[in-house]
Amino acid sequence: MTLTISSAIRYIGVDDNDLDLFESQYLVPEGMSYNSYVILDDRIAVLDTSDARTADAWMRNLEEALQGRQPDYLVVHHMEPDHSACAAALLEKYPKLTLVASSIALKMLPQFFPGVQLEGRTRTVNEGDTLPLGAHTLRFFAAAMVHWPEVMMSFEETEKVLFSADAFGKFGALEQTGGFWCTPDYDWACEARRYYFNIVGKYGAQVQRVLAKLAPLGVQTICPLHGPMLRDTLAEVFQLYQTWSSYGVETPGVFVAYASIHGGTAEAAEKFAEMLREKGCPKVATSDLTRDDLAEAIEDAFRYGTLVVAASSYDAGLFPPMYDFLWHLQIKGWQKRRAAVIENGSWAPTAGRVMTEMLSAMKDVQIVGEKVTIRSRMQPSDLPALEALADAVLAQ
């Protein structure tokens, strides 16, 4: 289906309700949207395409919006295949079409479409360049590493619409998760947060630079490549992106993440979380890293100001689910946080050492309190040490 954004701008994206893993790693139980848009003016610009999985449906949406007219431009904001898979087919279908993209994107395009004929059919755009369409004009802004190096955003100057590439996106198919527009009662932040930190989280500095470019534009609508279009909630959305990209604390509280082999570590971690609640911690979230979605655990580690890790020793090192979690935090740029450590070991405990080393290698991470060591199962004699660690965690 197509959707009218304004008299000249149409949504022509497609929901993918059958996708199980986005980027072959992120669970998407509510599917995914591949957003695309068209501006109908004296000249027509198609803004991005879709994933190959939904190519036929996307092409039908485009043809419905065009109503027999021929498009003049295909603007490729981002070369990732879930947005550009139909580019070569569109060039073939419309011989007079010009492909508009950054120089890096144009270098990438033959890698995805070997043999595609581009000579005389491309237009390179750089920072500040414009594409006049008639009553509407697109102005381009480089958004390198948000989250690929070739990414551009474009701003339609007449209606003040930002086409933001992957920025401001979220997981979930639109018709399953509240519709095409983000309203004040739409729970945008939850899956937008999981999306941001797992996909863009490493590139906070680059996001900050883009936010600075956008601030003076007076954006009135955001059209991302995933998730609903944003209009009524822009202030909240920009504030969240400012917090996320500066690695600020969104929600005061503590996140307790644990990896337990036979249940002893889990028991100690849940007891510790209970202690925090009893001591007045405003919010305590927990995650069983052996069973819960890793991407959600990454999200919560960035959301809260303090992380407590509890894990079993394993092969003279660290139980792999915890190692995997901490490794993901490291590659996603987790920083500016406080952390505390609980280890378990039936003999020669080693988990605490490894967790401390991994946490200490991350930027601006402060280890608080004394490491607590559990021997197989939590004993009454362990409670004073856990209480002391809880007090250290809550001390400011």
N, C-alpha and C positions, 0 to 999 in steps of 0.2 A: 504494500500500500504506500501511497504518498501522503505527505502531511504539509499543510500550508503553514509556513512560519511567518510570512508576510506576503504582500501582493506579488513580490518578485522572487522570493526565496522558498524553495521546497525541500523538505526532507525526503530522501529516497532510499534510506537505509533498510537493512534487513535484520531480523532476529534469527539467531541460531539456537534453537531450543534443544538440539540433540548433542551439542558439544559437551563432553565430560571434563576435559582438561584444557584450559586456555594456555597457550604456549607450551603444551604438553607437560605442564607441571602444576597449574593452579586449578583447584576444584571450582567448578561453576555449576552448582546444582540448579540454578535458575537461568542457565544459558548465558548467551552473550549477544550483544548488539554490535553490528558493524555499520557505523553511521556514514552517510554520504549525503551530499546536498547539491542542489543545482540553483544557479541564479539566472533568471529569465529576463534578459534586457535586450538592447539592440544587438549585443553579442551575448552568447550563452556560455557560461562557465560551469562545468561539472567539477565538483570538489570531492576528490577521492572516489574510490570504487568500493569493493567489498572483498571478503575472503572467497577463495575458489569454491568453498562448500556451499555458498549461497549465490553464486554468480548468476544463475538463470533468473532467480527471483529479483536480484538487483537490476538486471538488464530490463526486466519487465517494468519495474518501478521507474527507471529512467525514461523508457519509451512513453509511459503514461504521462510523465511530467512534461516531456518535450512536445507531445501532441503534434508530431509530424515535423517539427523544426529540427534543424541540424545544429549540434553543439559546435562552438568555435574553439573552446579550450577545455583541456583536462588539467586541473590543478592537482598536483601530487604533493601534499603536505608531508607525507611520511611514506617511506618505501617498504615498510614491513608488510609481509604478504597478506595479512588480514585486512589491509586497506588498499593494496595496489594490484591484487591478483587479476583484475579485469582490464588493466591498462592496455596490454597488447591487443586484446580483443576489441577494445574500443577504438584504438588507432586503426585497426583493420576495417572495422565497420564504417567509420567516418573518415574518409581519405583526406578531408580538408582540416581535420582536427589538429590543433597544436598542443603539445604537452608542455606544461609550465611547471618548473620545479627548480630546486637549488642545484648548483653545479655538482655537488656530491651525489645527490639523488640521481642525476642524469648519468653519472659514472656507474652507479650501482645498477641501473635499470637493465643493461644487457646481461648482468649476472643472473637476474631472475627470469629474463626473457631472451635466451640466446637466439641470435638471428633477427631480432626485431629491427626494422628499418626506421632509423630516427633522423636521417639526414634531411635537413630542411623542415623538420616538424617539431622542433623544440624551441623553447624560450627559457633562458636562464634568468632567475630572479635572485637578487641579493637584498640585503638589509635596506629597507626603505623604498624599494622599487614599487611601482604601482602597475595595475592592470585595469585600464578603463574599459567598462562594459557598456556605457551609456549613462544612465542616471546613477549607476552604481560603480564604485571603484574599489578594488582590492588593494590594500597596502600590505607588504610582506615584512615579516620580522623573523630573523633567524632565532631558532630555539635549539641550538646544538646540544646534544646529549640530554634532551628531554623527550625521549630517552635514547635516540640514535643521533649520530652526528649530522645527518642530512636534514633534520626536521626544520620545517618552516611553519609559522602560523600566519594567517592572513586576517586583516581587519577590514570589514566593509564599512567605508567611511560615511555613507549616507544614512544607513540604518543602525550603525554602531554595533555590528555583529562580529564577534570574534570567532573565527574557525581555528580551534585551539589544538588540533592534532590529538595526541594521546593525553595531553594535560586536561585536567578536570573531568577525566573519565571514571568509570566504575564498572565492576563486574555486573552481569545480569542482563537478560533480554528485557526489552522495554515493556512489552505487553504483559510480561509476567511479574514485573516488579514496580508497578505504580504508574506506568504510562510514559509518554514521550516528554513531558515537562516535569521539572522538579518543583513541586509546590512546597509551601512551608511545612506541611505535615508528611512529606515524603522523606523516608529514612535514607537520605543520600549518603551521609557520612560513613556509615558502617562499611559498606562494600567499596566506597570510594577510598577509605583509609587503607583497607587491605590491598586494594589495587595500587595505590600510590606507593606505599612503603615497599612492596615486593617488586614493583616494576621500575619506579622512578626514584626510590628512596636514597640511593647512593648519590644522586645528582642534585643535592639540595642547593649547592652554590649556583648551579646553572639555572635552577628554577627561580632562585632569588633574582638573578639577572633578568629573566623574562618578566617576572612580576614588576620589576622596576620600569620596564618598557611599557607595560600595560597600564600602569597607574594613571598616566595623564590622558588616556584615550577616551575615558568616559564610556566604557563598555556597557551596553545595555542588555546584550544577549550573548551567551556562550554556546557554541555548537561544537561539542567534542566528537571524537571519533568512536567513543564508547559511552554508553549511558545516556541519561536524559539530557535534554537541552535545559539551560539554566537562565532564569530571568528574575524571578521574584526573590531568589535566595542568594543573589550575588555577593552581598556583604558578608554573609556567613561563609560562603565558599572561599572567597579571597582571604578571609581571616584564617580559616583552617589551612589553606595552602601556605600562608605566611608562617604559621606555627610549625607545620610539618617540614617545610623546606629549611627552616632555621634550626631544626632539631629541638624545638621547645617542647615543654611538657603540656600536653593537651588536657589531661585529666589527672588531678592530684590523686595519688594512690600508689599501690604496690602490685607488681605482677610476680606471682610465684610460679615458676616453670620447673617441672620435675620429670625425671626419667628413671623409672623404677623397674627392676627385673622381677622380683618376687613379692612386691608389695610393701616392703619395709620402708623404702625411701618415700613412697607415696604417702604412707601413714604419717611419717615425720613432716613432710611438706604440708599436708592438709592440717596437721596439728599446729604448725607454725602459722599458717594462714588464719586459723581460728584465733590464735593469740593476738595477731595483728588487729583483727576485728574487735576483740574484747578490749584492746588498748585504745580504740577509737580511730583507727585508720579509716579515712573517708571512703576508700574503695579498695577492695582486695580482689584481684582476678587470679584464677589458677588455670593451669593447663597441664594435662598429661601428655607429654611429648611423644609417648609411644603410641598414642591413639588419636589425639586431636590433630586437626589440620595445622600443618607447620606454618602455612601462610598466615593463619589467624594468630598464631603465637608470635610471629615476627611483628605483626600489626600491634599486638598488645605491648610488646617490648618497647616499641617506639611511642606508644600512647602514654604510658605512665612514667613517672620520674625515677622509680626505683625498681630494679629487677632482683629477685632472689632466685638463685639456681640451686637445685637439689638433685644429686645424681649418684648412681652407684659406680663403684670402681669396676673396671672391666679390662682384662688382658694387660694388667699393669698400667692402665691408662684410664680412659673415660668411656662410659656406656655410650655406644654410637648415636642413639637418638639425641642425647644432649650435645655431643660433639657436632652433629649435623646442625642443630639449632644455633649454637654459638658461631659456627663457621658461616652460616647464612647471615647472622647479625654482622659479622665482620665484613663480608663482601657487600652488604647493603649499606655500610657506612654508619652503623649504630654508634652514637656518641652522646656526650654531655649528659651522662646518667650516673646514678649511684647503683652499686651492686653488692650483694652479699652471697655467701657460699655455704651450703650444707652438703656434706659428702657422706657416703655410706661405703663400708668395706668390712667384710668378715675377717679379712686379714690384710695387712699392708695396704691401707687405704691410699689410693692415688688420685681419685676423682677431683678432690679439692685443689690439688696442685695444678692439674691440667686446666680446670675451669678458671682458676685465678690467673694463670699465664695467658689464657685466651682473652679474658676480659681486660687484663692489664695492657694488652697489645692494641686495644681499641682506643680511639681518641677521647680524651677528657672523661674517662670512666674512673670513678672513685670507688674503691673497695671499702665497705664500711663494716665495722664489727669484727669479731674474731670468728674464724671458720669453725663451724660445728661439725664434729665427726660422730656419726652413728655407727655402731658395730652390729650389723645384721638387722636388728630390730630396735626400735626406740624403747628405752628403759626409763623408769621414773628418774633415774640419776641424770638423764640427758635433759630433763625439762629446764633446770636452771640455766644451762648454756643456751637453749633455745629462747628462753625469756630474755636473757641478756642481749642476744642477737636481735630480737624483736625491738627492744628498747633502742638499740643502736640504729636500726633501720628507720625508726620513727623520729629519731632525734634530728633536728634541723640545725 
